[in-house]
Amino acid sequence: MHRPAHRLTSGGREASDEIVAEEVAVALVYNGISHAVMMATPADLEDLGVGFSLTERIVENVAEIHDIQIEEVAVGSSGRGIEVRLEISARRIAGLQARRRSLAGRTGCGLCGVESLDAALRLVPVSPPSGPVSRQAIERAMSALPGLQTINQMNGASHAAGWAGADGMLTVVREDVGRHNALDKLAGALARTGAAPGGGFVVVTSRCSYEMVQKAASLGAAAIAAVSAPTSLAIETAERAGIALAAFVREGRLTVYANDERITT
């Protein structure tokens, strides 16, 4: 969106019209029950709803999502938000309600109690066997990613997550101000189109945290490659999931932190 600003340089002050990243409160509502609210870019929200539902294990497959509606809502006296309203199967909504009840009545900050920690550090799926991914393919995908970041080219403030085939050709890219949101949007797009061939991998324009590895593993990716650093828990999670983790992918080099046998030179 366009916003007026003033650019200050050694030559003085001048008015400018700047394109800035749009950030909106987005609520994910399941069968009429609000489950999560996040700050997100208001684009590809159907993909966000599907991807979040899958990577957070609210549903097991896209067939368990019966309907998605996007509706803008008023927030406070002058703000706005968006609700992503999903209708999911009775079995899955029952499981979601049970999960919410297990946290009811607890006090403290963040995730508290054994159940909450188990939910936060849940087991990740093991990546299926596939052929190795070459260093050249990872570099090809990462090099191509900036050219497909249409939102970031306008505002300079958006992350991207892309899916590449084993040859490094990007097939799907999604963007958001939040790195997790971008990866969830990617997961949703792949699930809705069935465009995730075996042996593919994920590239992201951010650091690589535990959640990013967990979400990539849920896609069956052979590897996740990040432009910035990984965390220790991301490395441990990748090792357990059998997914290769490469980071600092830039300027003709990369560093492999987990399952380096899945990446060839």
Backbone as a ProteinNet text record, in pm:
[ID]
protein_1_A
[PRIMARY]
MHRPAHRLTSGGREASDEIVAEEVAVALVYNGISHAVMMATPADLEDLGVGFSLTERIVENVAEIHDIQIEEVAVGSSGRGIEVRLEISARRIAGLQARRRSLAGRTGCGLCGVESLDAALRLVPVSPPSGPVSRQAIERAMSALPGLQTINQMNGASHAAGWAGADGMLTVVREDVGRHNALDKLAGALARTGAAPGGGFVVVTSRCSYEMVQKAASLGAAAIAAVSAPTSLAIETAERAGIALAAFVREGRLTVYANDERITT
[TERTIARY]
83.5	0	88.4	35.3	110.5	96.2	207.2	207.3	296	252.3	338.6	454.2	569.7	687.9	775.6	880.8	978.7	1116.6	1185.7	1319.7	1421.1	1509.3	1610.9	1746.7	1810.9	1943	2033	2156.8	2248.8	2202	2115.2	2062.7	1940.4	1889.7	1773.7	1659	1538.6	1418.4	1329.2	1275.9	1184.1	1069.3	949.4	832.6	841.5	791.2	792.3	666.9	633.8	521.2	580.3	570.8	638	537.7	580.1	502.8	554.1	465.6	504.8	429.7	486.3	426	295.1	193.2	65.4	67.2	27.5	27.1	-109.4	-179.5	-317	-331.8	-416.3	-448.6	-538.7	-494.1	-568.5	-602.7	-731.8	-777.8	-816	-770.9	-810.4	-921.6	-1038.5	-1159.7	-1205.8	-1216.7	-1255.7	-1395.7	-1486.4	-1625.4	-1682.7	-1649.7	-1701.3	-1620	-1510.5	-1427.8	-1294.7	-1264.7	-1138	-1025.2	-925	-816.1	-683.8	-653.1	-523.4	-538.1	-461.3	-455.4	-309.4	-280.2	-143.4	-142.2	-29.5	-12.6	42.3	-26.5	9.3	-16.4	42.6	15	-117	-211.6	-343.7	-345.8	-268.9	-265.7	-252.4	-313.7	-307.5	-353.4	-460.8	-505.5	-571.3	-628.4	-677.7	-561.7	-449.7	-330.6	-282.7	-286.7	-244.2	-331.5	-462.6	-553.2	-530.6	-514.8	-492.7	-356.1	-253.3	-118.6	-103	-156.1	-149.9	-222.2	-337.9	-414.9	-337.2	-262.7	-185.5	-58.3	18.7	147.4	131.2	17	-9.1	-91	-111.2	-179.5	-323.6	-387.3	-529.5	-610	-566.6	-621.2	-504.5	-536.7	-432.5	-417.2	-524.2	-517.3	-618.1	-600.8	-683.2	-828.6	-857.2	-995.6	-1077.8	-1011.5	-1083.2	-1123	-1084.5	-1129.2	-1241.3	-1363.2	-1479.7	-1508.9	-1467.6	-1498.8	-1406.2	-1375	-1295.8	-1363.4	-1384.7	-1440.1	-1348.6	-1322.8	-1240.9	-1331.6	-1327.9	-1414.9	-1340.6	-1348.7	-1290.1	-1384.3	-1327.7	-1408	-1351.8	-1436.9	-1393.5	-1328.3	-1220.3	-1148.9	-1137.3	-1196.6	-1191.9	-1270.3	-1227.2	-1299.8	-1258.4	-1135.1	-1088.8	-1005.7	-975.4	-890.7	-971.3	-898.7	-963.7	-884.2	-951.9	-888.7	-954.2	-902.5	-957.1	-974.8	-1089	-1113.3	-1105.1	-1025.3	-1021.1	-1105.7	-1224	-1321	-1318.3	-1275.9	-1263.3	-1366.9	-1428.9	-1516.3	-1441	-1414.7	-1339	-1426.4	-1378	-1457.2	-1488.5	-1598.3	-1640.3	-1532.5	-1464.7	-1358.4	-1246.1	-1207.9	-1095.8	-1133.9	-1255	-1294.4	-1304.7	-1345	-1348.3	-1207.9	-1111.1	-972.4	-919.3	-956.2	-911.4	-971.4	-1097.8	-1161.7	-1098.8	-1062.9	-997.2	-861.5	-789.9	-659.9	-674.4	-777.3	-800.8	-840.6	-921.2	-962.9	-845.5	-744.5	-629.3	-548.9	-565.7	-493.1	-578.1	-709.3	-798.9	-766.9	-774.8	-757.2	-613.6	-517.3	-377.5	-335.4	-240.2	-186.6	-39.4	20.3	161.5	177.1	300.5	327.4	372	340.5	384.6	317.7	389.4	337	371	269	290.4	232.6	297.7	245.6	299.8	290	342.9	274	137.9	66.5	110.9	132	170.7	308.9	401.9	536.5	534.4	455	443.4	389.1	293.4	235.7	337.2	416.7	514.5	626.9	670.7	784.8	738.9	628.4	571.9	666.6	645.5	725.5	702.5	808.2	795.1	799.1	731.2	734.4	872.8	907	1035.2	1023.3	1118.5	1116.9	1131.7	1049.1	1056.5	1186.5	1229.5	1352.7	1339.4	1447.9	1450.7	1595.8	1615.2	1750.4	1811.8	1943.1	2009.4	1977.4	1993.2	1977.6	2116.7	2142.6	2276	2291.4	2414.3	2443.9	2405.8	2429.3	2396.7	2246.4	2164.8	2019.9	1974.1	2032.4	1996.7	2034.9	2154.2	2197.8	2112.6	2071.8	1986.9	1852.7	1793.3	1663.5	1672.9	1775.8	1789.7	1818.6	1896.5	1927.3	1803.1	1712.3	1591.2	1484.4	1492.5	1385.7	1361.4	1464.5	1437.6	1357.7	1381.5	1310.2	1162.6	1122.6	983	913.7	984.1	925.9	861.2	746.4	682.3	640.9	597.4	556.8	679.4	784.5	904.9	972.6	960.6	1018.4	953.6	829.2	759.1	786.3	790.8	799.9	927.7	1006.6	1132.7	1119.3	1001.6	980	912.7	916.8	845.5	940.4	910.3	982.3	919.4	992.6	940.2	980.1	894.5	924.5	891.8	982.6	962	982.7	912.7	930.4	1003.9	1110.1	1189.7	1193.9	1194.9	1216.8	1362.7	1394.5	1531.5	1630.8	1581.9	1671.3	1692.9	1625	1641.4	1547.9	1455.2	1358.6	1243.7	1218.6	1110.2	975.3	883.3	750	643.1	661	563.8	640.2	599.6	658.1	544.4	555.7	459.5	534.6	471.3	534.9	446.1	510.3	438.2	537.2	484.6	571.4	625.3	557.3	602.7	661.4	779.4	844.1	763.8	704.6	623.1	499.9	440.9	322.4	355.9	471.2	510.8	521.7	578.1	594.1	459.8	371.3	236.9	160.9	174.1	110.2	163.3	293.3	351.6	292.7	283.1	226.3	83.4	5.8	-132.2	-142.7	-58.5	-60.6	-25.3	73.5	113.7	2.8	-61.7	-168.1	-288.6	-320.6	-439.4	-419.6	-294.7	-268.6	-202.4	-154.1	-81.8	48	112.4	230.3	362.4	365.9	490.1	545.3	627.4	683.5	784.3	799.2	896.1	1037.7	1116.8	1255.1	1274.9	1167.5	1180.2	1228.4	1253.1	1302.2	1249	1268.1	1216.8	1332	1312.3	1407.9	1334.8	1401.2	1339	1435.6	1378.6	1459.3	1468	1505.7	1505.4	1602	1608.7	1679.4	1594.9	1652.8	1583.2	1564.6	1440.8	1407.6	1344.1	1317	1252.4	1123.5	1039.5	910	925.7	1027.2	1047.1	1084.4	1167.9	1203.8	1082	1005.3	885.8	788.7	768.3	675.2	729.6	858.5	917.6	910.5	935.4	928.8	787	687.7	549.2	513.4	590.8	569.8	639.8	719.7	796.6	919.1	967.7	1083.2	1209.5	1295.8	1425.1	1520.6	1500	1590	1517	1569.1	1529.8	1657.1	1655.6	1772.9	1734.7	1814.1	1783.6	1897.4	1862.8	1964	2042.2	1981.7	2047	2071.3	2098.7	2146	2034.2	2069.7	1975.2	1989.2	1889.2	1899.5	1941.6	1982.6	2025.4	1910.1	1790	1675.8	1634.6	1653.5	1625.4	1716.7	1843.6	1939	1901.7	1871.3	1833.8	1707	1610.6	1485.3	1508.5	1591.7	1622.7	1691.4	1781.4	1849.8	1750.2	1654.2	1555.5	1460.8	1427.7	1332.1	1396.2	1528.8	1595.8	1594.5	1574.3	1571.5	1703.6	1761	1886.4	1858.7	1948.3	1934.8	2060	2039.4	2149	2118.1	2219.6	2199.2	2312.8	2296.9	2391.6	2412.8	2300.1	2307.6	2320.8	2442.3	2468.2	2608.4	2624.2	2754.6	2831.7	2761.8	2829.2	2872.8	2815.3	2851.9	2728.9	2737.3	2634.8	2697.1	2632.8	2679.9	2570.8	2605.7	2509.3	2523.8	2412.4	2414.8	2354.7	2275.5	2210.9	2194	2218.9	2198.1	2267.4	2396.6	2470.6	2481.2	2452.1	2456.8	2346.1	2244.2	2134	2164.8	2282.2	2321.6	2456.8	2461.5	2584.9	2653.2	2781.4	2856.8	2861.3
-117.8	0	124.6	235	358.8	440	496.5	582.4	703.1	822.8	939.4	933.8	981.9	983.1	1099.5	1122.1	1225.1	1161.3	1180.2	1125.3	1233.6	1198.5	1293	1251.8	1340.4	1315.3	1434.1	1424	1535.7	1660.2	1638.1	1750.8	1814.5	1754.5	1812.7	1714	1767.6	1687.5	1693.9	1578.5	1578.2	1481.5	1520	1434.3	1316.5	1203	1083.5	1001.9	921.2	828.3	688.7	621.4	493.1	377.4	265.8	142.5	64	37.3	-33.4	-165.6	-258	-390	-377.8	-446.9	-448.5	-560.1	-526.9	-621.3	-612.9	-724.8	-728.1	-843	-823.1	-931.3	-1032	-1156.4	-1262.8	-1370.1	-1398.6	-1501.5	-1626.5	-1741	-1869.4	-1925.7	-1941.3	-1980.3	-2115.8	-2213.7	-2348	-2379.4	-2403.6	-2436	-2336.4	-2209.2	-2102	-2073.1	-2148	-2129.7	-2066.8	-1948.6	-1883.1	-1957.5	-1998	-2079.5	-2004.6	-1923.3	-1854.8	-1722.5	-1624.2	-1493.7	-1462.4	-1418.3	-1385.4	-1259.3	-1192.6	-1077.7	-1129	-1095.8	-1155.6	-1059.1	-1090.5	-1019.4	-1070.9	-983	-1028.7	-1072.7	-1175.2	-1234.8	-1385.4	-1460.5	-1607.5	-1662.4	-1605.5	-1645.9	-1783.7	-1826	-1964	-2061.5	-2031.7	-2115.9	-2114.9	-1998.2	-1989.3	-2077.2	-2070	-2149.7	-2298.5	-2342.7	-2485.5	-2528.4	-2449.3	-2486.5	-2491.5	-2391.2	-2390.6	-2512.4	-2543.2	-2657.9	-2788.1	-2801	-2923	-2928.1	-2819.9	-2824.5	-2826.3	-2774	-2778.9	-2900.6	-2992.4	-3119.8	-3101.7	-2993	-2976.5	-3070.5	-3086.4	-3189.2	-3270	-3389.2	-3475.8	-3462.2	-3420.6	-3402.5	-3297.2	-3246.4	-3134.5	-3174.1	-3302.5	-3347.6	-3326.4	-3311.8	-3289.5	-3143.2	-3057.8	-2918.8	-2908.7	-2882.9	-2886.6	-2752.2	-2643	-2511.9	-2407.9	-2303.1	-2190.4	-2061.8	-1970.4	-1839.7	-1732.5	-1627.6	-1515.9	-1395.7	-1334.8	-1219.8	-1113	-990.1	-877.6	-835.4	-806.3	-769.1	-641.8	-567.2	-446.8	-486.4	-416.3	-441.5	-309.5	-300.7	-175.8	-66.2	55.9	169.8	204.3	171.2	211.9	107.2	-3.6	-104.2	-204.5	-294.8	-401.7	-529.4	-636.6	-767.7	-857.3	-977.4	-1073.5	-1206.8	-1267.3	-1401.6	-1502.5	-1605.1	-1719.7	-1827.4	-1848	-1937.5	-2072.1	-2173.6	-2308.1	-2400	-2481.8	-2588.1	-2719	-2785.2	-2910	-3024.5	-3145.4	-3263.6	-3266.9	-3334.7	-3344	-3409.8	-3507.8	-3576.2	-3479.8	-3396.4	-3306	-3190.4	-3140.1	-3031.5	-3083.8	-3209.9	-3268.1	-3275.6	-3314.4	-3318.7	-3181.2	-3081.8	-2945.1	-2892.7	-2921.9	-2878.2	-2945.6	-3073.3	-3143.7	-3082.5	-3042.8	-2978.5	-2846	-2769.8	-2641.6	-2660.1	-2762.1	-2786.8	-2825.1	-2892.1	-2933.8	-2814.8	-2697.4	-2577.5	-2483.1	-2510.9	-2417.6	-2411.6	-2293.1	-2274.4	-2266.6	-2277.9	-2269.2	-2123.3	-2096.3	-1962.4	-1965.2	-1847.8	-1840.3	-1781.2	-1780	-1718.6	-1824	-1800	-1889.8	-2024.6	-2128.9	-2264.2	-2326.4	-2361.8	-2412.3	-2552.6	-2635.6	-2768.6	-2871.1	-2997.5	-3106	-3111.7	-3098.2	-3107.6	-2999	-2877.9	-2767.8	-2790.8	-2837.5	-2863.3	-2976.5	-3078.8	-3187.7	-3136.3	-3044.8	-2990.4	-2904.9	-2827.6	-2738.5	-2816.9	-2924.5	-3002.4	-3139.6	-3142.1	-3268.7	-3337.1	-3466.6	-3542.2	-3489.6	-3485	-3441.6	-3565.2	-3561.5	-3677.4	-3697.6	-3822.1	-3853.5	-3833.1	-3759.7	-3732.3	-3862.7	-3885.8	-4012.1	-4023.8	-4146.7	-4164.9	-4101.3	-4043.7	-3984.8	-3974.3	-3939.3	-3918.6	-3795.9	-3782	-3666.2	-3537.4	-3426.6	-3293.7	-3236	-3182.1	-3129.1	-2986.5	-2952.1	-2814.6	-2717.8	-2756.1	-2668.6	-2642.6	-2744.6	-2727.1	-2628.9	-2640	-2548.1	-2405.4	-2388.7	-2253.9	-2198.7	-2285.1	-2241.3	-2191.2	-2266.5	-2227.4	-2097.3	-2086.3	-1965.6	-1843.6	-1862.1	-1750.5	-1702.6	-1795.3	-1759.6	-1697.9	-1721.8	-1678.9	-1528.1	-1442.7	-1298	-1248.9	-1306.3	-1262.9	-1297.7	-1392	-1433	-1372.9	-1288.6	-1222.5	-1090.2	-1101.1	-981	-883	-933	-843.2	-776.1	-852.7	-795.9	-695.3	-714.6	-618.7	-481.6	-478.8	-351.7	-289.2	-373.7	-314.2	-346.7	-443.9	-476.2	-529.9	-582.1	-623.1	-759	-840.2	-967.5	-1085.3	-1190.7	-1316.8	-1400.7	-1499.5	-1591.5	-1733.7	-1827.2	-1970.2	-2029.8	-2110.6	-2169.2	-2319.2	-2386.3	-2530.4	-2552.3	-2629.8	-2659.9	-2809.1	-2846.7	-2986.4	-3023.1	-3148.7	-3195	-3123.6	-3067.4	-2995.8	-2849.7	-2806.5	-2669.2	-2569.3	-2615.6	-2526.1	-2500.6	-2373.1	-2337.2	-2354.3	-2422.5	-2444.4	-2360.8	-2332	-2252	-2162.6	-2036.1	-1941.3	-1865.5	-1847.8	-1768	-1669.3	-1552.8	-1445.4	-1400.1	-1346.3	-1290.4	-1211.1	-1117.8	-1046.4	-1140.5	-1250.2	-1350.5	-1471.2	-1515.9	-1629.3	-1757.2	-1778.6	-1898	-1893.9	-1775.7	-1762.1	-1794.8	-1746.6	-1774.4	-1924.3	-1996	-2140.7	-2212	-2164.2	-2222.3	-2197.9	-2077.4	-2049.9	-2144.7	-2169.6	-2263.8	-2402.8	-2446.3	-2578.2	-2587.8	-2480.9	-2482.1	-2485.8	-2409.1	-2407.6	-2544.1	-2609.5	-2741.8	-2843.8	-2836.2	-2931.3	-2911.9	-2788.6	-2759.8	-2795.5	-2792.4	-2818.8	-2954.2	-3017.6	-3143.2	-3126.8	-3010.3	-2975.7	-3002.6	-3096.4	-3125.5	-3260.7	-3264	-3391.8	-3446	-3577.1	-3637.6	-3590.8	-3580.8	-3539.5	-3389.6	-3312.4	-3167.7	-3114.2	-2984.3	-2923	-2780.8	-2724.9	-2592.1	-2494.2	-2373.9	-2265	-2149.9	-2084.7	-1974.9	-1857.7	-1737.5	-1615	-1567	-1653.9	-1618.7	-1709.2	-1691.5	-1790.7	-1916.3	-2024.6	-2152.6	-2195.9	-2189.5	-2228.9	-2367.2	-2416.6	-2547.5	-2555.1	-2449.5	-2454.1	-2464.4	-2398.2	-2402.8	-2544.3	-2612.2	-2750.8	-2840.5	-2822.5	-2904.2	-2891	-2768.2	-2746	-2804.3	-2789.3	-2846.6	-2998.5	-3058.5	-3203.9	-3253.7	-3176.2	-3216.7	-3219.7	-3149.3	-3150.2	-3267.2	-3342.2	-3450.4	-3402	-3282.6	-3225.2	-3304.7	-3314.8	-3379.9	-3288.6	-3156.6	-3060.6	-2928.6	-2848.7	-2709.7	-2627.4	-2524.3	-2439.1	-2296.3	-2233.4	-2098.9	-2004.1	-1879.3	-1779.7	-1737.8	-1756.8	-1716.4	-1837	-1810.9	-1914.6	-2005.3	-2127.5	-2215.9	-2201.3	-2250.8	-2260.6	-2402.6	-2420	-2553.2	-2652	-2608.9	-2699.6	-2733.5	-2640.8	-2669.5	-2781.7	-2775.4	-2878.7	-3013.8	-3016.1	-3141.9	-3199.8	-3113	-3159.1	-3215.1	-3147.8	-3195.9	-3332	-3350	-3478.8	-3590.8	-3564.6	-3667	-3694.5	-3591.1	-3606.1	-3659.4	-3665.9	-3713.8	-3614.9	-3487.8	-3384.3	-3308	-3284.3	-3208.9	-3062.3	-3000.1	-2858.4	-2785.3	-2696	-2613.6	-2467.8	-2392.7	-2252.2	-2167.4	-2036.9	-1941.3	-1969.2	-1993.5	-2020	-1885.8	-1852.8	-1723.2	-1722.4	-1644.7	-1618.2	-1745.9	-1845.4	-1966.4	-2061.9	-2050.2	-2142	-2169.8	-2275.8	-2307.3	-2395.3	-2401.1	-2484.5	-2584.5	-2713.4	-2818.5	-2855.2	-2848.1	-2872.2	-3006.3	-3068.1	-3194.5	-3280.2	-3409.8	-3508.6	-3468.1	-3440.5	-3392	-3495.5	-3622.4	-3723.8	-3703.5	-3624.4	-3599.6	-3482.3	-3420.1	-3310.1	-3346.3	-3342.8	-3378.2	-3252.4	-3265.8	-3154.5	-3162.2
0	0	0	-47.7	-57.7	71.3	116	233.9	207.9	249.6	233.8	332.7	291.5	378.4	335.9	413.6	379.2	376.4	267.3	250	285.7	381	426.7	371.6	301	243.4	273.2	229.4	248.3	173.1	74	-2.2	59.2	169.7	236.5	248.8	260.2	281.3	157.1	119.2	6.3	32.7	-10.2	7.5	-88.1	-42	-127.2	-101.6	-198.1	-187.1	-183.5	-67.6	-47.6	-48.2	-104.7	-96.2	24.6	118.8	241.1	249.9	326.7	343.5	420.3	372.5	441.1	545.1	665.9	777.8	845.1	849.6	897.5	997	1097.9	1190.8	1119.6	1116.1	1048.9	1151.7	1164.6	1258.1	1180.4	1228.5	1172.2	1259.1	1198.4	1269.9	1216.5	1307.4	1268	1318.2	1225.6	1259.6	1359.4	1338	1422	1546.1	1569.3	1689.3	1648.4	1702.7	1672.2	1741	1662.5	1717.9	1726	1627.2	1624.4	1551.8	1597.4	1532.1	1505.7	1384.3	1348.4	1263.8	1262.7	1175.4	1043.2	934.2	805.5	691.5	578.1	453.7	397.4	367.6	322.3	176.6	146.7	12.9	29	-60.7	-58.3	77	131.1	264.8	265.5	154.4	147.3	164.4	99.1	114.6	258.8	323	463	551.4	532	613.9	596.3	473	446.6	499.3	469.8	512.1	662	732.5	878.9	935	879.4	928.1	913.7	804.3	780	863.2	862.6	932.8	1084.1	1134.9	1278.2	1318.8	1224.5	1248.6	1296.7	1257	1287.1	1198.8	1074.7	985.3	932	882.3	828.6	677.9	610.1	466.1	423.9	304.5	259.3	241.4	224.1	208.3	334.4	450	574.9	593.7	499.8	499.2	396.5	443.5	355.9	290.6	353.8	296.6	358.7	282.1	331.5	284.1	378.1	346.1	405.7	328.8	375.3	393.5	511	536.3	615.3	568.6	639.9	751.9	868.6	984.7	1046.5	1113.5	1183.7	1315.2	1350.8	1475.7	1550	1669.1	1744.5	1674.6	1695.1	1639.6	1497.8	1460.4	1327.3	1255	1320.4	1258.1	1177.4	1110.1	1035.1	1050.7	1039.7	1043	941.1	929.3	833.7	905.5	884.4	935.2	821.1	841.9	750.7	817.2	765.4	826.7	755.6	829.8	773.6	836	753.2	800.6	784.8	898.8	895.1	944.6	926.3	960.6	1109.5	1144.8	1284.9	1369.4	1312.8	1387.5	1422.6	1327.4	1351.2	1443	1433.2	1523.3	1666.3	1683.2	1817	1875.9	1794	1840.9	1874.6	1796.2	1822.5	1951.4	1976.7	2100.7	2221.7	2208.5	2318.9	2348.1	2244.5	2262.3	2336.4	2301.2	2365.9	2511.7	2542.3	2680.4	2768.1	2711.3	2791.2	2840.8	2777.3	2817.3	2899.7	2911.8	2980.7	3129	3185.9	3329.1	3374.3	3283.5	3322.5	3332.5	3420.4	3433.3	3399.7	3391.6	3358.2	3220.3	3170.3	3041.3	2942.4	2818.9	2713.4	2722.4	2683.8	2688.5	2823.1	2899.2	3034.6	3048.7	3129.9	3155.5	3058.7	3098.6	3016.8	2882.5	2883.1	2757.1	2660.1	2710.8	2623.4	2565.2	2644.8	2593.6	2492	2518.9	2422.6	2290.1	2298.8	2176.1	2102.4	2178.1	2114.1	2049.6	2113.6	2064.9	2018.6	1946.4	1901.8	1801.9	1784.4	1689.6	1548.3	1471.8	1332.5	1244.3	1130.7	1041.2	981.8	957.6	895.8	745.4	689.4	546.4	468.9	366.2	291.5	214.2	186.9	109.7	-29.2	-75.5	-209	-252.4	-376.5	-424.1	-359.4	-365.3	-304.5	-380.3	-310.2	-369.3	-390.9	-507.2	-534.5	-482.5	-448.4	-407.8	-518.7	-642.5	-754	-762.8	-732.4	-737.2	-629.4	-510.4	-402.4	-439.7	-492.8	-531.1	-645.1	-737.4	-848.7	-796	-703.5	-649.2	-569.6	-486.4	-404.9	-491.9	-597.8	-688	-762.5	-792.9	-867.2	-778.2	-648	-556.9	-557	-550.3	-547.5	-667.2	-783.6	-902.3	-901.3	-813.8	-803.6	-682.6	-609.2	-491.6	-535.1	-595.8	-650.7	-542.6	-426.7	-317.9	-258.4	-233.5	-174	-266	-395.8	-489.5	-474.6	-430.2	-411.1	-275.9	-169.5	-35.6	40.7	-4.2	61.3	202.3	238.1	376.6	390.2	286.4	289	275.8	351.2	338.5	228.7	182.1	81.5	116.5	75.5	83.4	-52.1	-104.9	-236.3	-235.2	-327.7	-345.9	-477	-470.6	-589.2	-612.9	-739.5	-773.1	-752.7	-771.4	-749.2	-839.5	-950.5	-1041.7	-1002.3	-895.3	-849.3	-913.7	-998	-1060.4	-964.1	-933.7	-843.4	-912.6	-844.2	-900.7	-831.4	-701.5	-626	-529.4	-521.2	-426.2	-357.4	-227.5	-153	-63.8	-38.7	38.2	153.7	256.4	370.5	454.6	535.6	628.5	736.1	759.7	855.6	785.8	828.3	761.9	779.4	898.4	918.2	828.8	817.2	732.2	586.7	539.9	401.3	377.9	474.8	458.9	469.4	556.5	562.7	432.4	375.5	246.9	138.9	141.6	46.2	66	191.7	220.6	170.2	190.8	144.6	-6	-74	-220.5	-276.7	-217.9	-264.9	-241.6	-126	-93.9	-185	-215.8	-296.8	-443.5	-489.1	-630.9	-655	-548.9	-564.9	-640.1	-621	-701.3	-630.9	-538	-465.2	-507.5	-611.5	-655.7	-555.7	-553.4	-462.5	-491.9	-385.6	-402.1	-406.3	-387.6	-387.8	-254.8	-250.4	-127.5	-113.8	5.7	40.2	50.9	-0.6	20.6	87.8	181.9	256.2	269.2	272.5	280.8	424.2	515	657.1	729.6	861.2	941	947.4	995.9	1000.1	1144.9	1192	1328.9	1330.6	1450.2	1466.6	1387.3	1398	1330.4	1179.9	1124.8	980.5	936.1	1013.8	981.5	993.6	1099.8	1122.2	1005.4	960	849.2	718.7	693.8	571.9	574.2	690.6	701.8	677.2	720.2	698.5	550.5	468.6	323.6	255.3	330.6	271.5	197.4	233.2	164.7	194.8	96.2	117.8	192.5	180.6	244.1	263.1	355.1	368.2	361.2	280.5	262.1	296.7	382.8	430.9	397	376.8	344.9	468.6	587.9	713.1	803.1	929.8	1021.4	1072.5	1114	1182	1333.1	1406.5	1551.5	1589.5	1713.7	1757.4	1752.2	1791.4	1790.1	1647.2	1554.3	1413.4	1364.3	1401.3	1358.8	1418.1	1547.3	1612.5	1551.5	1521.1	1461.5	1322	1243.9	1109.2	1115.3	1210	1223.9	1251.1	1341.9	1375.9	1259.3	1184	1074.7	947.3	943	823.4	709.2	739.5	637.2	641.1	525.5	521.1	551.6	626.5	659.5	612.5	516.8	466.6	498.5	538	573.8	515.8	530.1	471.7	322.8	253.3	109.3	38	3.2	-60.1	-120.8	-225.8	-286.7	-319.7	-375.1	-420.4	-311	-193	-85.8	0.2	77.8	175.9	282.6	398.9	508.9	543.9	546	577.2	724.8	797.6	941.8	981.9	894.7	930.4	805.2	822.7	716	586.2	597.8	480.3	369.2	397.8	293.1	189.7	224.2	130.5	36.9	54.5	-34.2	-96.2	-226.7	-296.6	-351.3	-376.7	-431	-581.9
[MASK]
+++++++++++++++++++++++++++++++++++++++++++++++++++++++++++++++++++++++++++++++++++++++++++++++++++++++++++++++++++++++++++++++++++++++++++++++++++++++++++++++++++++++++++++++++++++++++++++++++++++++++++++++++++++++++++++++++++++++++++++++++++++++++++++++++++++++++

